[in-house]
Amino acid sequence: MFLTYKREMIFFVFIIFFIILDRFFKSLAMNFLAVPFNLLGNFFSFSFSGNYNIAFSLPITGIFLNFIIILIILGLVYNLLYNYKNRKKPDAFLLLMVIMGAISNLVDRLKYGFVIDYFDLKYFTVFNLADMMIVLGAAGLAYRVFVNKKQLR
């Protein structure tokens, strides 16, 4: 078996840790940061940015966006439970990363009307740890699908 109980708990604690860290950074950025704080010169900084749009600042906002996000999260939760029940635990934990990141950003949307982003990568975007969890979880799932298709050939 790929994931033992001990490994499952480590992955779960890892995900919870990053969600707590994301919420802490969001609170710090929104409540205590008046000016950007450079982490790597002018290239990478910690700052507050309210993102009213969806990922990559695509202009989709409002109650419609919240409704779509909730439906997607519910679909992902169903998929997570299906994968966990059918012993596809690596897929389930990658889905859990995506779900928890999406929920953290959804909490911001419902509470403030925007997502709090705080890592500013010059010439690219402003993002947060929840965004990173969503992207890494989705990339991991895409990789697993690609590897499984290659193995079936």
N, C-alpha and C positions, 0 to 999 in steps of 0.2 A: 504494500500500500504506500502510495507516494506521501501522503500527509498523515503522520501519527497524531494522536491527541495533543502531545506536547507541541508539535509544530503548528497545529491548528490554533492553539492558545497563543503562541508567539505571534502568528500572523494577525490574529484578532487584536491583541494588545498593541501591536505595531500600528494598525489602522486607527484604533481609538486614540493612541498617542498623537498621531498626526492630525486628527480632527480637533482634539483639545488644543494642540499647538496652533492650528489654523484659527480657531476661535479667539485664542489669546492674541495672536498677531493682528487679527481684525480689530479687536478692542483697542489694542495699543495704537494702531494706525489711526483709527477714527477719533479716539479720545485724547491722545497725548502727543500726537505728532503734528507740530505746526509747520515744520520745514522738512524736506526730504533728507534722509540720512544716507550718505554714500557708503556702500559696502565694498565695491570694487571700483574706486575712482568715480568717474562720471558715467561709467558703462552700466553699472548695476546698483540700484539704490532701493531703500525702504521708504515708501511714501504712501499717502492715502489717495485713493482714486475711487470714486463711485461709478460703477459700471451699470448704466440703466439698460443696456442692450444685452443680447445673448453673446455667446462665445465669439471672440475675434471682433467684437463691437458690431456684429450684424444688427441692423436696425429693426429688431423684433422686440417689442416691449409690452408692458401692461398685463391685464388680467388674462388675456389670451395666452401669453407666454407662460404665466404661472400655471394655468390649466394644463397646457401641453407638458410642462415639466413634471407636474404631479402624475399625469398619465404615464409618462416615460418611466418615472421612478417605480410606479406600481407594476409596470410590465417587467422591469428589471428585477424587482423583488420576487415576482412569480418565477422568473428564469433562475434566479439564485436558489430558491427553494427546490425547484426541479433538479438543478445540477447537484445540489447538496444531497438530496434524497437518492439520486442515481449515482452517487459516489464519484462525481466529477468535481472534487473539492478544489483543485487548483482554479478551475473556471469559476466556482462559487466565490472564492476569495477575491479573485480579480473583479467580479461583479460587485462584491461588497465594497471594494475600494471606490468604484464608480458611484455606487449608490450613496455612500457616506459623503463623498465629495459633493454630489448633487444636492443632498439634503442640507449640507452646511451652506451652500450658496442659496438654496431655496429659503432657508431661514432668514437670510439677509434680505432677499426680495420681499418676503412677507412682512418683515419688521420695518425695513427702511425704504423699500421701493427700489432698491438697487443692490448690487453685489459689491462688497468691500474688497478691493484689490490693493495689494501693498508692495509687491515686488515689481520694480520698474526696470525692465531690460531695454536700454536705450536702442532706438531704431527698430524695435520689435513690438512689444506689448507690455501691459501691466497685468499681473496675474497674482494668484494666491496659492496656498498649499492645496486647497480643495480642487482647484483647476488642475494642479499637477497630478493629484490622485485620479481624477477623471481621465486625463490623457494617458497616464501610465497604465491604469486598469484597462482602458480600451485598447491600447497598443498591445498589452499582454494577451488580451483575448484575440485580437487580430492575428498575432503571432501564432497562438495555439491553433487557430482555425487553419492558418496557412500550413503549419507543420503537419497537422492531422490530414489535410488534403494530400500533401506530398507522400505521406506514409500509406495512404490508400491506393496510390497508383501502382 
